[in-house]
Amino acid sequence: MQEATEKNIYRNINGEYLEIVPLYVDTELFYGILNLNKQEVIATFANLKSVQSVCERYEPVKLGIYLMEKNNG
């Protein structure tokens, strides 16, 4: 089980940070990939397993490392 402070953050080949986020449309739950650099949802998926399989090709990044790089950037 994930801790509340743990986030699913990844870095793509362009060095942009991506996060898996829940999205609600009416009452239905979807999952999206949020580009943290541009603050845009770049993809939407019907279930968590699908979005996780797409993100497997990206480099996982710990939240602390992301925050350090963001603050130093």
All heavy atoms as a GROMACS GRO file, in nm:
protein
  595
    1MET      N    1   0.083  -0.118   0.000
    1MET     CA    2   0.000   0.000   0.000
    1MET      C    3   0.088   0.125   0.000
    1MET      O    4   0.187   0.131   0.072
    1MET     CB    5  -0.090  -0.001   0.123
    1MET     CG    6  -0.188   0.110   0.128
    1MET     SD    7  -0.299   0.083   0.268
    1MET     CE    8  -0.419   0.206   0.232
    2GLN      N    9   0.052   0.224  -0.082
    2GLN     CA   10   0.131   0.345  -0.090
    2GLN      C   11   0.108   0.434   0.031
    2GLN      O   12  -0.001   0.438   0.087
    2GLN     CB   13   0.093   0.426  -0.213
    2GLN     CG   14   0.146   0.370  -0.341
    2GLN     CD   15   0.117   0.467  -0.454
    2GLN    OE1   16   0.014   0.532  -0.455
    2GLN    NE2   17   0.207   0.476  -0.546
    3GLU      N   18   0.213   0.505   0.070
    3GLU     CA   19   0.197   0.605   0.174
    3GLU      C   20   0.129   0.727   0.113
    3GLU      O   21   0.137   0.751  -0.006
    3GLU     CB   22   0.334   0.646   0.229
    3GLU     CG   23   0.405   0.534   0.301
    3GLU     CD   24   0.542   0.580   0.350
    3GLU    OE1   25   0.562   0.700   0.368
    3GLU    OE2   26   0.626   0.493   0.370
    4ALA      N   27   0.065   0.805   0.196
    4ALA     CA   28  -0.006   0.923   0.147
    4ALA      C   29   0.088   1.024   0.084
    4ALA      O   30   0.050   1.098  -0.004
    4ALA     CB   31  -0.083   0.988   0.262
    5THR      N   32   0.215   1.028   0.128
    5THR     CA   33   0.309   1.126   0.075
    5THR      C   34   0.377   1.077  -0.053
    5THR      O   35   0.443   1.154  -0.119
    5THR     CB   36   0.417   1.158   0.179
    5THR    OG1   37   0.482   1.037   0.216
    5THR    CG2   38   0.358   1.225   0.300
    6GLU      N   39   0.363   0.950  -0.085
    6GLU     CA   40   0.428   0.896  -0.205
    6GLU      C   41   0.347   0.932  -0.328
    6GLU      O   42   0.225   0.922  -0.330
    6GLU     CB   43   0.440   0.744  -0.193
    6GLU     CG   44   0.519   0.683  -0.306
    6GLU     CD   45   0.534   0.534  -0.290
    6GLU    OE1   46   0.524   0.484  -0.176
    6GLU    OE2   47   0.553   0.468  -0.392
    7LYS      N   48   0.416   0.976  -0.432
    7LYS     CA   49   0.350   1.010  -0.557
    7LYS      C   50   0.412   0.927  -0.668
    7LYS      O   51   0.525   0.884  -0.659
    7LYS     CB   52   0.366   1.159  -0.589
    7LYS     CG   53   0.291   1.248  -0.493
    7LYS     CD   54   0.302   1.393  -0.536
    7LYS     CE   55   0.223   1.481  -0.445
    7LYS     NZ   56   0.099   1.526  -0.503
    8ASN      N   57   0.335   0.907  -0.772
    8ASN     CA   58   0.384   0.835  -0.889
    8ASN      C   59   0.440   0.936  -0.988
    8ASN      O   60   0.370   0.984  -1.076
    8ASN     CB   61   0.270   0.756  -0.954
    8ASN     CG   62   0.219   0.647  -0.863
    8ASN    OD1   63   0.295   0.563  -0.819
    8ASN    ND2   64   0.091   0.650  -0.834
    9ILE      N   65   0.568   0.973  -0.970
    9ILE     CA   66   0.633   1.073  -1.055
    9ILE      C   67   0.738   1.003  -1.140
    9ILE      O   68   0.812   0.918  -1.093
    9ILE     CB   69   0.696   1.186  -0.971
    9ILE    CG1   70   0.586   1.259  -0.893
    9ILE    CG2   71   0.773   1.284  -1.059
    9ILE    CD1   72   0.637   1.366  -0.800
   10TYR      N   73   0.744   1.045  -1.266
   10TYR     CA   74   0.836   0.987  -1.363
   10TYR      C   75   0.902   1.100  -1.441
   10TYR      O   76   0.849   1.211  -1.449
   10TYR     CB   77   0.762   0.896  -1.461
   10TYR     CG   78   0.691   0.783  -1.392
   10TYR    CD1   79   0.563   0.800  -1.344
   10TYR    CD2   80   0.754   0.661  -1.371
   10TYR    CE1   81   0.497   0.697  -1.278
   10TYR    CE2   82   0.690   0.558  -1.305
   10TYR     CZ   83   0.561   0.577  -1.258
   10TYR     OH   84   0.497   0.476  -1.193
   11ARG      N   85   1.019   1.071  -1.500
   11ARG     CA   86   1.086   1.168  -1.586
   11ARG      C   87   1.094   1.106  -1.726
   11ARG      O   88   1.141   0.994  -1.742
   11ARG     CB   89   1.226   1.199  -1.533
   11ARG     CG   90   1.297   1.308  -1.612
   11ARG     CD   91   1.430   1.353  -1.554
   11ARG     NE   92   1.494   1.258  -1.467
   11ARG     CZ   93   1.536   1.285  -1.343
   11ARG    NH1   94   1.520   1.404  -1.292
   11ARG    NH2   95   1.596   1.193  -1.271
   12ASN      N   96   1.048   1.182  -1.827
   12ASN     CA   97   1.054   1.130  -1.963
   12ASN      C   98   1.189   1.163  -2.027
   12ASN      O   99   1.275   1.225  -1.964
   12ASN     CB  100   0.935   1.180  -2.047
   12ASN     CG  101   0.937   1.328  -2.075
   12ASN    OD1  102   1.037   1.396  -2.054
   12ASN    ND2  103   0.825   1.380  -2.122
   13ILE      N  104   1.207   1.122  -2.153
   13ILE     CA  105   1.338   1.141  -2.218
   13ILE      C  106   1.370   1.289  -2.243
   13ILE      O  107   1.484   1.324  -2.264
   13ILE     CB  108   1.348   1.061  -2.350
   13ILE    CG1  109   1.240   1.105  -2.448
   13ILE    CG2  110   1.341   0.912  -2.323
   13ILE    CD1  111   1.256   1.045  -2.586
   14ASN      N  112   1.268   1.375  -2.238
   14ASN     CA  113   1.291   1.518  -2.255
   14ASN      C  114   1.323   1.588  -2.122
   14ASN      O  115   1.339   1.709  -2.118
   14ASN     CB  116   1.167   1.584  -2.316
   14ASN     CG  117   1.136   1.531  -2.453
   14ASN    OD1  118   1.226   1.495  -2.528
   14ASN    ND2  119   1.009   1.524  -2.487
   15GLY      N  120   1.329   1.511  -2.013
   15GLY     CA  121   1.358   1.568  -1.882
   15GLY      C  122   1.237   1.629  -1.814
   15GLY      O  123   1.250   1.694  -1.711
   16GLU      N  124   1.118   1.610  -1.872
   16GLU     CA  125   0.996   1.663  -1.812
   16GLU      C  126   0.944   1.564  -1.708
   16GLU      O  127   0.960   1.443  -1.722
   16GLU     CB  128   0.889   1.685  -1.919
   16GLU     CG  129   0.929   1.789  -2.021
   16GLU     CD  130   0.829   1.797  -2.134
   16GLU    OE1  131   0.780   1.693  -2.181
   16GLU    OE2  132   0.801   1.909  -2.176
   17TYR      N  133   0.882   1.619  -1.603
   17TYR     CA  134   0.828   1.536  -1.497
   17TYR      C  135   0.681   1.508  -1.523
   17TYR      O  136   0.605   1.596  -1.562
   17TYR     CB  137   0.845   1.605  -1.361
   17TYR     CG  138   0.990   1.611  -1.320
   17TYR    CD1  139   1.065   1.725  -1.341
   17TYR    CD2  140   1.052   1.500  -1.263
   17TYR    CE1  141   1.198   1.730  -1.305
   17TYR    CE2  142   1.185   1.504  -1.228
   17TYR     CZ  143   1.258   1.619  -1.248
   17TYR     OH  144   1.390   1.622  -1.213
   18LEU      N  145   0.643   1.383  -1.500
   18LEU     CA  146   0.507   1.336  -1.522
   18LEU      C  147   0.455   1.274  -1.393
   18LEU      O  148   0.530   1.208  -1.321
   18LEU     CB  149   0.504   1.232  -1.634
   18LEU     CG  150   0.575   1.271  -1.764
   18LEU    CD1  151   0.583   1.152  -1.857
   18LEU    CD2  152   0.504   1.387  -1.830
   19GLU      N  153   0.328   1.293  -1.365
   19GLU     CA  154   0.267   1.234  -1.246
   19GLU      C  155   0.136   1.166  -1.284
   19GLU      O  156   0.059   1.220  -1.363
   19GLU     CB  157   0.240   1.342  -1.142
   19GLU     CG  158   0.177   1.287  -1.014
   19GLU     CD  159   0.147   1.395  -0.912
   19GLU    OE1  160   0.172   1.513  -0.937
   19GLU    OE2  161   0.096   1.358  -0.806
   20ILE      N  162   0.111   1.050  -1.226
   20ILE     CA  163  -0.017   0.983  -1.244
   20ILE      C  164  -0.116   1.048  -1.147
   20ILE      O  165  -0.089   1.057  -1.027
   20ILE     CB  166  -0.007   0.831  -1.216
   20ILE    CG1  167   0.088   0.766  -1.315
   20ILE    CG2  168  -0.144   0.766  -1.220
   20ILE    CD1  169   0.118   0.620  -1.286
   21VAL      N  170  -0.229   1.095  -1.203
   21VAL     CA  171  -0.328   1.165  -1.121
   21VAL      C  172  -0.468   1.108  -1.145
   21VAL      O  173  -0.499   1.066  -1.256
   21VAL     CB  174  -0.329   1.317  -1.149
   21VAL    CG1  175  -0.200   1.381  -1.106
   21VAL    CG2  176  -0.357   1.346  -1.295
   22PRO      N  177  -0.553   1.105  -1.041
   22PRO     CA  178  -0.693   1.064  -1.062
   22PRO      C  179  -0.770   1.180  -1.124
   22PRO      O  180  -0.746   1.297  -1.093
   22PRO     CB  181  -0.742   1.035  -0.920
   22PRO     CG  182  -0.655   1.118  -0.832
   22PRO     CD  183  -0.523   1.130  -0.902
   23LEU      N  184  -0.860   1.147  -1.214
   23LEU     CA  185  -0.945   1.246  -1.280
   23LEU      C  186  -1.089   1.200  -1.268
   23LEU      O  187  -1.119   1.084  -1.292
   23LEU     CB  188  -0.909   1.260  -1.428
   23LEU     CG  189  -0.764   1.296  -1.461
   23LEU    CD1  190  -0.740   1.279  -1.610
   23LEU    CD2  191  -0.736   1.438  -1.418
   24TYR      N  192  -1.177   1.290  -1.234
   24TYR     CA  193  -1.319   1.256  -1.224
   24TYR      C  194  -1.395   1.328  -1.334
   24TYR      O  195  -1.381   1.449  -1.351
   24TYR     CB  196  -1.376   1.295  -1.087
   24TYR     CG  197  -1.321   1.211  -0.976
   24TYR    CD1  198  -1.208   1.249  -0.906
   24TYR    CD2  199  -1.382   1.090  -0.942
   24TYR    CE1  200  -1.157   1.169  -0.804
   24TYR    CE2  201  -1.332   1.011  -0.841
   24TYR     CZ  202  -1.220   1.051  -0.773
   24TYR     OH  203  -1.170   0.972  -0.673
   25VAL      N  204  -1.473   1.252  -1.409
   25VAL     CA  205  -1.564   1.308  -1.509
   25VAL      C  206  -1.703   1.265  -1.463
   25VAL      O  207  -1.734   1.146  -1.461
   25VAL     CB  208  -1.533   1.255  -1.650
   25VAL    CG1  209  -1.633   1.310  -1.750
   25VAL    CG2  210  -1.390   1.291  -1.690
   26ASP      N  211  -1.784   1.364  -1.426
   26ASP     CA  212  -1.911   1.337  -1.359
   26ASP      C  213  -1.880   1.254  -1.235
   26ASP      O  214  -1.812   1.301  -1.147
   26ASP     CB  215  -2.011   1.270  -1.452
   26ASP     CG  216  -2.052   1.362  -1.567
   26ASP    OD1  217  -2.061   1.484  -1.545
   26ASP    OD2  218  -2.074   1.312  -1.678
   27THR      N  219  -1.923   1.130  -1.231
   27THR     CA  220  -1.893   1.046  -1.115
   27THR      C  221  -1.796   0.933  -1.149
   27THR      O  222  -1.768   0.849  -1.064
   27THR     CB  223  -2.022   0.985  -1.058
   27THR    OG1  224  -2.086   0.910  -1.161
   27THR    CG2  225  -2.116   1.093  -1.007
   28GLU      N  226  -1.746   0.930  -1.272
   28GLU     CA  227  -1.654   0.823  -1.314
   28GLU      C  228  -1.510   0.862  -1.288
   28GLU      O  229  -1.469   0.975  -1.313
   28GLU     CB  230  -1.673   0.792  -1.462
   28GLU     CG  231  -1.801   0.719  -1.491
   28GLU     CD  232  -1.801   0.662  -1.631
   28GLU    OE1  233  -1.711   0.581  -1.661
   28GLU    OE2  234  -1.889   0.700  -1.708
   29LEU      N  235  -1.433   0.765  -1.239
   29LEU     CA  236  -1.292   0.784  -1.210
   29LEU      C  237  -1.208   0.739  -1.329
   29LEU      O  238  -1.224   0.628  -1.378
   29LEU     CB  239  -1.252   0.706  -1.085
   29LEU     CG  240  -1.104   0.704  -1.049
   29LEU    CD1  241  -1.054   0.844  -1.017
   29LEU    CD2  242  -1.080   0.612  -0.931
   30PHE      N  243  -1.120   0.827  -1.374
   30PHE     CA  244  -1.022   0.795  -1.477
   30PHE      C  245  -0.885   0.828  -1.419
   30PHE      O  246  -0.874   0.885  -1.310
   30PHE     CB  247  -1.046   0.879  -1.603
   30PHE     CG  248  -1.175   0.848  -1.672
   30PHE    CD1  249  -1.291   0.915  -1.639
   30PHE    CD2  250  -1.180   0.751  -1.772
   30PHE    CE1  251  -1.411   0.887  -1.703
   30PHE    CE2  252  -1.298   0.722  -1.836
   30PHE     CZ  253  -1.414   0.790  -1.802
   31TYR      N  254  -0.780   0.795  -1.491
   31TYR     CA  255  -0.645   0.829  -1.449
   31TYR      C  256  -0.576   0.902  -1.563
   31TYR      O  257  -0.596   0.870  -1.679
   31TYR     CB  258  -0.565   0.704  -1.411
   31TYR     CG  259  -0.619   0.640  -1.287
   31TYR    CD1  260  -0.718   0.544  -1.293
   31TYR    CD2  261  -0.575   0.682  -1.162
   31TYR    CE1  262  -0.771   0.488  -1.178
   31TYR    CE2  263  -0.627   0.626  -1.046
   31TYR     CZ  264  -0.725   0.530  -1.056
   31TYR     OH  265  -0.777   0.477  -0.942
   32GLY      N  266  -0.498   1.002  -1.527
   32GLY     CA  267  -0.429   1.079  -1.628
   32GLY      C  268  -0.281   1.089  -1.600
   32GLY      O  269  -0.235   1.060  -1.490
   33ILE      N  270  -0.208   1.129  -1.703
   33ILE     CA  271  -0.066   1.161  -1.688
   33ILE      C  272  -0.057   1.313  -1.695
   33ILE      O  273  -0.089   1.373  -1.797
   33ILE     CB  274   0.020   1.095  -1.797
   33ILE    CG1  275   0.008   0.943  -1.789
   33ILE    CG2  276   0.166   1.139  -1.782
   33ILE    CD1  277   0.081   0.869  -1.900
   34LEU      N  278  -0.014   1.373  -1.585
   34LEU     CA  279  -0.001   1.517  -1.576
   34LEU      C  280   0.144   1.555  -1.600
   34LEU      O  281   0.234   1.505  -1.534
   34LEU     CB  282  -0.044   1.565  -1.437
   34LEU     CG  283  -0.021   1.712  -1.404
   34LEU    CD1  284  -0.110   1.801  -1.492
   34LEU    CD2  285  -0.049   1.739  -1.257
   35ASN      N  286   0.169   1.641  -1.699
   35ASN     CA  287   0.302   1.695  -1.722
   35ASN      C  288   0.321   1.807  -1.620
   35ASN      O  289   0.253   1.910  -1.628
   35ASN     CB  290   0.314   1.747  -1.866
   35ASN     CG  291   0.452   1.800  -1.896
   35ASN    OD1  292   0.512   1.872  -1.817
   35ASN    ND2  293   0.504   1.764  -2.012
   36LEU      N  294   0.407   1.785  -1.522
   36LEU     CA  295   0.426   1.881  -1.413
   36LEU      C  296   0.496   2.007  -1.461
   36LEU      O  297   0.478   2.114  -1.402
   36LEU     CB  298   0.504   1.816  -1.299
   36LEU     CG  299   0.429   1.704  -1.227
   36LEU    CD1  300   0.522   1.627  -1.135
   36LEU    CD2  301   0.311   1.758  -1.150
   37ASN      N  302   0.576   1.998  -1.566
   37ASN     CA  303   0.644   2.116  -1.619
   37ASN      C  304   0.545   2.212  -1.685
   37ASN      O  305   0.556   2.333  -1.670
   37ASN     CB  306   0.752   2.076  -1.719
   37ASN     CG  307   0.859   1.991  -1.656
   37ASN    OD1  308   0.837   1.874  -1.630
   37ASN    ND2  309   0.974   2.050  -1.629
   38LYS      N  310   0.450   2.157  -1.758
   38LYS     CA  311   0.354   2.239  -1.832
   38LYS      C  312   0.219   2.250  -1.762
   38LYS      O  313   0.132   2.324  -1.806
   38LYS     CB  314   0.333   2.180  -1.972
   38LYS     CG  315   0.459   2.179  -2.054
   38LYS     CD  316   0.436   2.112  -2.188
   38LYS     CE  317   0.565   2.103  -2.266
   38LYS     NZ  318   0.549   2.024  -2.387
   39GLN      N  319   0.199   2.172  -1.655
   39GLN     CA  320   0.072   2.167  -1.582
   39GLN      C  321  -0.044   2.132  -1.674
   39GLN      O  322  -0.149   2.195  -1.670
   39GLN     CB  323   0.046   2.298  -1.507
   39GLN     CG  324   0.141   2.321  -1.391
   39GLN     CD  325   0.125   2.215  -1.282
   39GLN    OE1  326   0.019   2.198  -1.227
   39GLN    NE2  327   0.232   2.143  -1.252
   40GLU      N  328  -0.022   2.030  -1.759
   40GLU     CA  329  -0.124   1.982  -1.853
   40GLU      C  330  -0.139   1.831  -1.841
   40GLU      O  331  -0.040   1.760  -1.825
   40GLU     CB  332  -0.083   2.008  -1.999
   40GLU     CG  333  -0.064   2.150  -2.038
   40GLU     CD  334  -0.016   2.163  -2.182
   40GLU    OE1  335   0.046   2.070  -2.236
   40GLU    OE2  336  -0.042   2.269  -2.239
   41VAL      N  337  -0.263   1.785  -1.852
   41VAL     CA  338  -0.286   1.642  -1.861
   41VAL      C  339  -0.259   1.602  -2.006
   41VAL      O  340  -0.318   1.658  -2.098
   41VAL     CB  341  -0.430   1.605  -1.820
   41VAL    CG1  342  -0.456   1.457  -1.845
   41VAL    CG2  343  -0.453   1.638  -1.673
   42ILE      N  344  -0.166   1.509  -2.027
   42ILE     CA  345  -0.126   1.473  -2.163
   42ILE      C  346  -0.186   1.342  -2.210
   42ILE      O  347  -0.177   1.310  -2.328
   42ILE     CB  348   0.028   1.471  -2.177
   42ILE    CG1  349   0.092   1.372  -2.078
   42ILE    CG2  350   0.085   1.610  -2.157
   42ILE    CD1  351   0.240   1.350  -2.099
   43ALA      N  352  -0.247   1.265  -2.120
   43ALA     CA  353  -0.311   1.140  -2.158
   43ALA      C  354  -0.410   1.100  -2.049
   43ALA      O  355  -0.391   1.132  -1.932
   43ALA     CB  356  -0.207   1.030  -2.176
   44THR      N  357  -0.515   1.030  -2.089
   44THR     CA  358  -0.618   0.984  -1.996
   44THR      C  359  -0.645   0.836  -2.019
   44THR      O  360  -0.648   0.792  -2.134
   44THR     CB  361  -0.749   1.064  -2.017
   44THR    OG1  362  -0.719   1.203  -2.009
   44THR    CG2  363  -0.851   1.031  -1.912
   45PHE      N  364  -0.665   0.763  -1.912
   45PHE     CA  365  -0.685   0.619  -1.919
   45PHE      C  366  -0.804   0.579  -1.834
   45PHE      O  367  -0.835   0.644  -1.734
   45PHE     CB  368  -0.561   0.544  -1.869
   45PHE     CG  369  -0.438   0.574  -1.951
   45PHE    CD1  370  -0.360   0.684  -1.923
   45PHE    CD2  371  -0.403   0.493  -2.058
   45PHE    CE1  372  -0.247   0.712  -1.998
   45PHE    CE2  373  -0.292   0.522  -2.134
   45PHE     CZ  374  -0.214   0.631  -2.104
   46ALA      N  375  -0.869   0.469  -1.871
   46ALA     CA  376  -0.987   0.422  -1.799
   46ALA      C  377  -0.952   0.353  -1.668
   46ALA      O  378  -1.033   0.349  -1.576
   46ALA     CB  379  -1.068   0.327  -1.887
   47ASN      N  380  -0.829   0.299  -1.658
   47ASN     CA  381  -0.794   0.231  -1.533
   47ASN      C  382  -0.648   0.252  -1.497
   47ASN      O  383  -0.567   0.287  -1.582
   47ASN     CB  384  -0.829   0.081  -1.538
   47ASN     CG  385  -0.756   0.010  -1.648
   47ASN    OD1  386  -0.634   0.009  -1.652
   47ASN    ND2  387  -0.830  -0.050  -1.741
   48LEU      N  388  -0.616   0.230  -1.372
   48LEU     CA  389  -0.483   0.255  -1.320
   48LEU      C  390  -0.379   0.163  -1.383
   48LEU      O  391  -0.268   0.205  -1.412
   48LEU     CB  392  -0.484   0.241  -1.168
   48LEU     CG  393  -0.354   0.275  -1.095
   48LEU    CD1  394  -0.310   0.417  -1.124
   48LEU    CD2  395  -0.371   0.254  -0.945
   49LYS      N  396  -0.416   0.038  -1.407
   49LYS     CA  397  -0.321  -0.057  -1.464
   49LYS      C  398  -0.272  -0.010  -1.601
   49LYS      O  399  -0.154  -0.022  -1.633
   49LYS     CB  400  -0.386  -0.195  -1.474
   49LYS     CG  401  -0.289  -0.304  -1.510
   49LYS     CD  402  -0.353  -0.440  -1.498
   49LYS     CE  403  -0.248  -0.546  -1.525
   49LYS     NZ  404  -0.291  -0.677  -1.483
   50SER      N  405  -0.361   0.046  -1.682
   50SER     CA  406  -0.323   0.095  -1.815
   50SER      C  407  -0.223   0.210  -1.806
   50SER      O  408  -0.124   0.213  -1.877
   50SER     CB  409  -0.446   0.141  -1.893
   50SER     OG  410  -0.531   0.034  -1.919
   51VAL      N  411  -0.251   0.306  -1.720
   51VAL     CA  412  -0.162   0.421  -1.709
   51VAL      C  413  -0.027   0.379  -1.651
   51VAL      O  414   0.078   0.427  -1.692
   51VAL     CB  415  -0.226   0.537  -1.630
   51VAL    CG1  416  -0.235   0.509  -1.483
   51VAL    CG2  417  -0.151   0.667  -1.651
   52GLN      N  418  -0.027   0.284  -1.558
   52GLN     CA  419   0.099   0.237  -1.501
   52GLN      C  420   0.183   0.164  -1.605
   52GLN      O  421   0.305   0.178  -1.608
   52GLN     CB  422   0.073   0.146  -1.381
   52GLN     CG  423   0.027   0.223  -1.260
   52GLN     CD  424  -0.014   0.132  -1.144
   52GLN    OE1  425  -0.063   0.023  -1.164
   52GLN    NE2  426   0.004   0.181  -1.022
   53SER      N  427   0.118   0.089  -1.694
   53SER     CA  428   0.194   0.017  -1.797
   53SER      C  429   0.259   0.114  -1.895
   53SER      O  430   0.368   0.090  -1.943
   53SER     CB  431   0.106  -0.085  -1.870
   53SER     OG  432   0.009  -0.020  -1.948
   54VAL      N  433   0.194   0.225  -1.923
   54VAL     CA  434   0.253   0.328  -2.009
   54VAL      C  435   0.372   0.393  -1.939
   54VAL      O  436   0.477   0.416  -1.999
   54VAL     CB  437   0.149   0.434  -2.049
   54VAL    CG1  438   0.214   0.556  -2.114
   54VAL    CG2  439   0.045   0.375  -2.142
   55CYS      N  440   0.358   0.421  -1.811
   55CYS     CA  441   0.463   0.490  -1.736
   55CYS      C  442   0.585   0.401  -1.707
   55CYS      O  443   0.690   0.453  -1.668
   55CYS     CB  444   0.407   0.548  -1.607
   55CYS     SG  445   0.303   0.692  -1.638
   56GLU      N  446   0.573   0.271  -1.727
   56GLU     CA  447   0.687   0.182  -1.704
   56GLU      C  448   0.806   0.216  -1.793
   56GLU      O  449   0.919   0.187  -1.760
   56GLU     CB  450   0.647   0.037  -1.728
   56GLU     CG  451   0.564  -0.021  -1.617
   56GLU     CD  452   0.518  -0.164  -1.645
   56GLU    OE1  453   0.545  -0.216  -1.755
   56GLU    OE2  454   0.454  -0.220  -1.556
   57ARG      N  455   0.782   0.281  -1.907
   57ARG     CA  456   0.893   0.316  -1.997
   57ARG      C  457   0.968   0.441  -1.951
   57ARG      O  458   1.071   0.476  -2.006
   57ARG     CB  459   0.844   0.331  -2.139
   57ARG     CG  460   0.756   0.450  -2.161
   57ARG     CD  461   0.708   0.458  -2.301
   57ARG     NE  462   0.564   0.436  -2.298
   57ARG     CZ  463   0.485   0.442  -2.401
   57ARG    NH1  464   0.535   0.466  -2.518
   57ARG    NH2  465   0.357   0.424  -2.390
   58TYR      N  466   0.914   0.512  -1.852
   58TYR     CA  467   0.978   0.632  -1.800
   58TYR      C  468   1.057   0.602  -1.675
   58TYR      O  469   1.035   0.502  -1.608
   58TYR     CB  470   0.873   0.740  -1.770
   58TYR     CG  471   0.789   0.778  -1.888
   58TYR    CD1  472   0.650   0.772  -1.882
   58TYR    CD2  473   0.846   0.819  -2.007
   58TYR    CE1  474   0.571   0.807  -1.989
   58TYR    CE2  475   0.768   0.854  -2.116
   58TYR     CZ  476   0.631   0.848  -2.107
   58TYR     OH  477   0.553   0.882  -2.213
   59GLU      N  478   1.146   0.693  -1.641
   59GLU     CA  479   1.230   0.677  -1.522
   59GLU      C  480   1.152   0.720  -1.397
   59GLU      O  481   1.107   0.834  -1.389
   59GLU     CB  482   1.354   0.765  -1.537
   59GLU     CG  483   1.442   0.770  -1.416
   59GLU     CD  484   1.552   0.876  -1.427
   59GLU    OE1  485   1.565   0.942  -1.531
   59GLU    OE2  486   1.622   0.891  -1.327
   60PRO      N  487   1.133   0.630  -1.300
   60PRO     CA  488   1.065   0.669  -1.176
   60PRO      C  489   1.151   0.768  -1.098
   60PRO      O  490   1.273   0.757  -1.096
   60PRO     CB  491   1.047   0.540  -1.099
   60PRO     CG  492   1.117   0.434  -1.174
   60PRO     CD  493   1.171   0.491  -1.299
   61VAL      N  494   1.087   0.865  -1.036
   61VAL     CA  495   1.158   0.968  -0.960
   61VAL      C  496   1.093   0.978  -0.822
   61VAL      O  497   0.970   0.983  -0.811
   61VAL     CB  498   1.147   1.105  -1.032
   61VAL    CG1  499   1.213   1.215  -0.951
   61VAL    CG2  500   1.207   1.098  -1.170
   62LYS      N  501   1.174   0.981  -0.719
   62LYS     CA  502   1.123   0.998  -0.583
   62LYS      C  503   1.074   1.142  -0.566
   62LYS      O  504   1.128   1.235  -0.625
   62LYS     CB  505   1.233   0.972  -0.479
   62LYS     CG  506   1.286   0.831  -0.481
   62LYS     CD  507   1.200   0.743  -0.397
   62LYS     CE  508   1.264   0.606  -0.386
   62LYS     NZ  509   1.171   0.505  -0.352
   63LEU      N  510   0.971   1.161  -0.486
   63LEU     CA  511   0.913   1.292  -0.464
   63LEU      C  512   1.017   1.392  -0.414
   63LEU      O  513   1.023   1.505  -0.462
   63LEU     CB  514   0.796   1.283  -0.365
   63LEU     CG  515   0.728   1.414  -0.329
   63LEU    CD1  516   0.670   1.482  -0.452
   63LEU    CD2  517   0.621   1.392  -0.224
   64GLY      N  518   1.102   1.351  -0.322
   64GLY     CA  519   1.204   1.442  -0.268
   64GLY      C  520   1.300   1.490  -0.374
   64GLY      O  521   1.340   1.608  -0.376
   65ILE      N  522   1.339   1.403  -0.465
   65ILE     CA  523   1.431   1.441  -0.574
   65ILE      C  524   1.362   1.539  -0.667
   65ILE      O  525   1.420   1.640  -0.709
   65ILE     CB  526   1.481   1.316  -0.650
   65ILE    CG1  527   1.572   1.236  -0.558
   65ILE    CG2  528   1.551   1.354  -0.779
   65ILE    CD1  529   1.613   1.102  -0.611
   66TYR      N  530   1.237   1.512  -0.701
   66TYR     CA  531   1.161   1.604  -0.786
   66TYR      C  532   1.152   1.743  -0.722
   66TYR      O  533   1.177   1.844  -0.786
   66TYR     CB  534   1.020   1.551  -0.813
   66TYR     CG  535   0.926   1.656  -0.864
   66TYR    CD1  536   0.940   1.707  -0.993
   66TYR    CD2  537   0.824   1.707  -0.784
   66TYR    CE1  538   0.856   1.807  -1.039
   66TYR    CE2  539   0.740   1.806  -0.830
   66TYR     CZ  540   0.755   1.856  -0.958
   66TYR     OH  541   0.672   1.955  -1.003
   67LEU      N  542   1.120   1.748  -0.593
   67LEU     CA  543   1.106   1.876  -0.524
   67LEU      C  544   1.239   1.951  -0.517
   67LEU      O  545   1.243   2.073  -0.536
   67LEU     CB  546   1.047   1.857  -0.384
   67LEU     CG  547   0.904   1.808  -0.379
   67LEU    CD1  548   0.861   1.775  -0.237
   67LEU    CD2  549   0.809   1.910  -0.443
   68MET      N  550   1.350   1.879  -0.495
   68MET     CA  551   1.482   1.942  -0.491
   68MET      C  552   1.515   2.002  -0.628
   68MET      O  553   1.558   2.116  -0.638
   68MET     CB  554   1.590   1.840  -0.454
   68MET     CG  555   1.616   1.829  -0.308
   68MET     SD  556   1.756   1.721  -0.264
   68MET     CE  557   1.832   1.674  -0.414
   69GLU      N  558   1.494   1.924  -0.735
   69GLU     CA  559   1.526   1.972  -0.869
   69GLU      C  560   1.434   2.086  -0.909
   69GLU      O  561   1.477   2.180  -0.975
   69GLU     CB  562   1.519   1.857  -0.969
   69GLU     CG  563   1.631   1.758  -0.948
   69GLU     CD  564   1.633   1.645  -1.050
   69GLU    OE1  565   1.563   1.654  -1.152
   69GLU    OE2  566   1.706   1.549  -1.026
   70LYS      N  567   1.310   2.081  -0.868
   70LYS     CA  568   1.214   2.188  -0.900
   70LYS      C  569   1.257   2.318  -0.832
   70LYS      O  570   1.253   2.424  -0.894
   70LYS     CB  571   1.074   2.146  -0.854
   70LYS     CG  572   0.968   2.250  -0.882
   70LYS     CD  573   0.834   2.205  -0.830
   70LYS     CE  574   0.735   2.318  -0.841
   70LYS     NZ  575   0.611   2.289  -0.773
   71ASN      N  576   1.298   2.309  -0.708
   71ASN     CA  577   1.338   2.429  -0.634
   71ASN      C  578   1.471   2.484  -0.681
   71ASN      O  579   1.496   2.604  -0.669
   71ASN     CB  580   1.343   2.400  -0.483
   71ASN     CG  581   1.205   2.378  -0.426
   71ASN    OD1  582   1.106   2.429  -0.477
   71ASN    ND2  583   1.196   2.298  -0.321
   72ASN      N  584   1.559   2.399  -0.733
   72ASN     CA  585   1.689   2.444  -0.782
   72ASN      C  586   1.682   2.490  -0.928
   72ASN      O  587   1.775   2.552  -0.976
   72ASN     CB  588   1.794   2.333  -0.768
   72ASN     CG  589   1.827   2.306  -0.623
   72ASN    OD1  590   1.817   2.395  -0.540
   72ASN    ND2  591   1.868   2.186  -0.594
   73GLY      N  592   1.572   2.453  -0.998
   73GLY     CA  593   1.559   2.481  -1.141
   73GLY      C  594   1.535   2.623  -1.170
   73GLY      O  595   1.573   2.690  -1.255
   0.00000   0.00000   0.00000
